[in-house]
């Protein structure tokens, strides 16, 4: 399966551009997130969960890497369109997060006792550490973007790697927090707060993972001397969006 885009030129000829990358990204996300989530938390089938993640995650990484490679090696059909399309994509993602937060607000304000029985005391220090990590990563990717815009195709690699490390530490904190909560028998099936907490934080963590995959896809070609200022700028915009959303997650889920 491929995605095809045509551009009518002045000579009325059509130039076709095909790619399996969009299909791989969508299929990977679908297998790893909704299906994997359902297999584990709804059907409690560990083997099926591992199988879905084992197929979905590599498919997602492949799609992102392939899409990046094509962006670095193929001239765009419409120059400058990427910087317009990325904000449009971010707006669509923002509405998804808004729907999740609206569900939380409605549940929170209509429930007599909050958090419901069975909810543990949420940590305070860990989300603050995670906030520092994510904000720091936005600073480092900004430095990487600035260096590449000024033609420093080698100097931008260091802050890019720093961004990857900081983002990886953020995900590590999420895994640690989940394992700690699971050990205390707090899961999405515990109560309404458990379902909301793991849905919102998990959805955000999936965006962090996708951003890190995009950064890896930028880094690997850069080590061979292939870079794209436009692509890095698009990924940077996406990463800043993930950072901003985290402030809503922290303030609403952890401290309200």
C-alpha positions in Angstrom: 0.0 0.0 0.0 1.3 3.5 -0.8 0.3 7.1 -0.6 0.3 8.9 -3.9 0.4 12.7 -4.5 0.1 14.4 -7.8 1.2 17.9 -8.8 -0.2 19.4 -12.0 2.5 21.3 -13.8 2.2 24.0 -16.3 2.5 21.4 -19.1 -0.5 19.6 -17.6 1.8 16.5 -17.0 1.5 14.7 -13.7 4.4 13.8 -11.5 3.6 10.9 -9.1 5.4 10.4 -5.8 4.8 7.1 -4.0 5.8 6.1 -0.4 5.0 3.2 1.9 6.2 5.3 4.9 2.8 6.9 5.8 1.2 3.5 5.8 3.9 2.0 7.9 3.6 4.8 10.5 -0.1 4.6 10.8 -0.1 0.8 10.9 2.6 0.8 13.5 0.8 3.2 15.7 -2.5 1.3 15.4 -0.9 -2.0 16.3 1.2 -0.7 19.2 -1.3 1.6 20.8 -5.0 0.9 20.6 -4.6 -2.8 19.8 -1.7 -3.4 22.2 -3.4 -1.4 24.9 -6.6 -3.4 24.5 -4.7 -6.7 24.4 -3.0 -6.0 27.7 -5.5 -4.1 29.8 -8.8 -5.3 28.4 -8.1 -8.9 27.4 -5.1 -9.4 29.7 -3.3 -11.4 27.0 0.4 -10.8 27.6 1.5 -12.9 24.6 -0.8 -11.0 22.2 0.5 -7.7 23.6 4.1 -8.7 23.0 3.2 -9.8 19.5 1.4 -6.6 18.7 4.2 -4.4 20.1 6.8 -6.6 18.4 5.2 -5.8 15.0 3.9 -2.3 15.6 7.0 -0.6 17.2 9.5 -1.8 14.5 6.9 -0.9 11.8 6.6 2.6 13.3 10.3 3.1 13.5 10.7 1.9 9.9 8.0 4.3 8.7 9.6 7.3 10.4 13.1 6.3 9.2 11.9 5.8 5.6 9.9 9.0 5.6 13.0 10.9 6.9 15.3 9.3 4.3 12.9 10.3 1.6 12.7 13.8 2.9 16.5 14.0 2.8 16.9 12.5 -0.7 13.9 13.7 -2.6 13.1 17.3 -3.7 9.7 18.3 -2.3 6.9 18.7 -4.8 5.8 21.9 -3.2 8.7 23.7 -1.5 7.9 25.2 1.9 4.8 23.1 2.4 6.2 21.1 5.3 6.4 24.2 7.6 2.8 24.8 6.9 1.6 21.2 7.2 3.3 20.7 10.6 1.3 23.3 12.5 -1.9 21.9 10.9 -0.9 18.5 12.2 -0.2 19.9 15.6 -3.6 21.6 15.8 -5.3 18.2 15.1 -3.2 16.6 17.8 -4.1 19.4 20.2 -7.8 18.7 19.7 -7.2 15.0 20.6 -5.5 16.0 23.9 -8.2 18.5 24.5 -10.8 15.7 24.3 -8.8 13.7 26.8 -8.5 16.6 29.2 -12.2 17.5 28.8 -13.0 13.9 29.8 -10.9 14.3 32.9 -12.4 17.6 33.8 -15.9 16.3 33.5 -15.1 13.2 35.6 -13.2 15.2 38.1 -15.9 17.8 38.7 -18.8 15.4 38.8 -17.3 12.9 41.2 -18.1 13.5 44.8 -14.8 12.1 46.2 -11.6 12.6 44.2 -9.4 10.8 43.8 -11.6 7.7 44.0 -10.9 4.9 46.5 -8.0 2.8 45.6 -5.9 5.6 44.2 -2.4 6.0 45.6 -0.8 9.3 46.5 0.7 10.6 43.3 4.4 11.5 43.4 5.4 15.2 43.4 9.2 15.0 42.9 9.2 12.7 39.8 6.9 14.8 37.6 9.0 17.8 38.4 12.2 16.0 37.4 10.5 14.9 34.2 9.5 18.5 33.5 13.1 19.7 33.9 14.2 16.9 31.5 11.7 17.8 28.9 12.2 21.6 29.1 16.0 21.0 28.9 15.5 18.9 25.8 13.6 21.7 24.1 16.5 24.0 24.8 19.1 21.6 23.3 17.0 20.9 20.2 16.8 24.7 19.7 20.6 24.9 19.9 20.8 22.1 17.3 18.4 23.9 15.0 20.3 27.2 15.3 23.6 25.5 14.5 22.2 23.8 11.4 20.6 27.0 10.2 24.0 28.6 10.3 25.5 25.8 8.3 27.2 23.9 11.1 26.3 20.4 9.8 28.6 18.7 12.4 28.1 20.9 15.4 24.4 20.4 15.5 24.8 16.7 16.1 26.0 17.1 19.8 22.9 19.0 21.0 20.7 16.6 18.9 22.2 13.7 20.8 21.7 15.6 24.1 18.0 15.9 23.2 17.8 12.2 22.5 19.4 11.4 25.9 17.1 13.8 27.8 14.0 12.5 26.0 15.1 8.9 26.7 15.5 9.7 30.4 12.0 11.2 30.4 10.6 7.9 29.0 12.7 6.0 31.5 11.0 8.0 34.3 7.6 7.1 32.8 8.5 3.4 32.7 9.7 3.6 36.3 6.6 5.3 37.5 4.3 2.8 35.7 6.2 -0.2 37.2 5.9 1.4 40.7 2.2 2.0 40.3 1.6 -1.5 39.0 3.5 -2.9 41.9 1.0 -1.1 44.2 -1.9 -2.6 42.1 -2.9 0.7 40.5 -3.8 0.0 36.9 -6.2 1.5 34.3 -8.8 -0.9 35.6 -8.5 0.2 39.2 -10.9 3.1 39.0 -11.8 6.1 36.8 -8.7 8.0 37.8 -6.5 5.0 36.9 -8.1 4.9 33.4 -7.6 8.7 32.9 -4.1 8.8 34.3 -2.7 6.0 32.2 -4.6 7.1 29.1 -3.4 10.8 29.2 0.2 10.1 30.3 0.5 7.1 28.0 -0.8 9.1 25.0 1.8 11.8 25.8 4.6 9.3 26.2 3.7 7.8 22.8 4.3 11.3 21.3 7.6 11.5 23.1 8.6 8.2 21.6 7.6 9.3 18.1 9.6 12.5 18.5 12.7 10.5 19.6 12.2 8.1 16.6 12.2 11.2 14.3 15.3 12.5 16.0 17.1 9.2 15.4 16.0 9.3 11.8 17.6 12.8 11.6 20.8 11.7 13.4 21.7 8.6 11.4 21.8 10.4 8.0 23.6 13.4 9.6 26.4 11.1 10.7 26.9 10.4 7.0 26.7 14.1 6.0 23.1 14.3 4.9 21.0 16.9 6.7 17.8 18.9 6.1 17.2 22.2 7.9 13.5 22.1 7.0 13.0 18.6 8.4 14.8 19.4 11.6 12.7 22.5 12.0 9.5 20.5 11.6 10.6 17.9 14.1 11.7 20.7 16.5 8.2 22.3 16.3 6.6 19.0 17.1 8.9 18.5 20.0 8.1 21.9 21.5 4.4 21.0 21.2 5.0 17.8 23.2 6.8 19.9 25.8 3.9 22.4 26.1 1.4 19.6 26.4 3.4 18.1 29.3 2.7 21.3 31.3 -1.0 20.6 31.0 -0.5 16.9 32.0 1.5 17.9 35.1 -0.7 20.7 36.3 -4.0 18.8 35.7 -3.2 15.1 36.4 -0.6 15.4 39.1 -1.3 18.6 41.0 -5.0 19.1 40.7 
